[in-house]
Amino acid sequence: MKSIIEKKELVKEDKNNFEKRLFIAIDIPEFIKDDIYNFTVALLKEEKQIKVVSNSNIHITLKFLGNINTGKINKIEKAIKETADTFGRFKYEINGKINAFPGPNNARVVFLEIGNGGRQISEIYNELESNLSMVKIRKEKRKFFPHITIARIKNKKNIEQLVNNHEMDSVDCLDCLEITLFESRLKLQGAEYAILNKFSLK
C-alpha cells in the first residue's frame, strides 16, 4: 500500500507526462550565439551575482507559454503557423547596446537590444498574441520589447555603470526566416531548450 507522499509523487509525475513547458522564439545562428556568450562572459567575469545565459539558450523570445497540456500543442502550432504565414522573411540587427529589465539601476535581466528589424519582430509578436488568444492563451500585459537576454540576476543590482561603459560590436544583416516553438526542460544544472517545431516565414 502506497503512502500519501508516494501517491502525491505519482500524481505529480503523471501530470508532468501530460504537460510541456513551452515558449516561442526567433532562433539565432550558432556562431552568433557563441559570440554573444563569449562577450558576456568577458564582460561579467567579475560579477559573481550575475548568471550568464549559456550560448545554447540564447534567442529572441516572442512568447513564454509556461506549462501547457500536450493536447493543446496542436492548436498552438496552428496559431504559430498562421502567424508565420502572414509575414515575409526579413533582416534584423543586434545593435550591441546593453540594457536591463526593469531598469539598469535595479536590474534583474540583462539584455542586448535589437536595432533594425525590431519593428518587424514586434509586428510578429502582435499577430502571434492575437492568434494565440483565439486558442485561449492569455495575452501578455507588459509591453513587448524585442531583445536578447544574456544574463540574469537573482537579487536586483545597479548595473548603470556597466550599461553605460560597455557595448558589443553590432551584428547586422541577420536573416529572420522562421518562428520556433521550444520546450524548456528543467534540469538540476539549469534549463535545457529543445526545438519542437519550426514555422517558416513567407
Order of alpha helices (4+ residues) and beta strands (2+ residues): alpha-beta-alpha-beta-beta-alpha-beta-beta-alpha-beta-alpha-beta-beta-beta
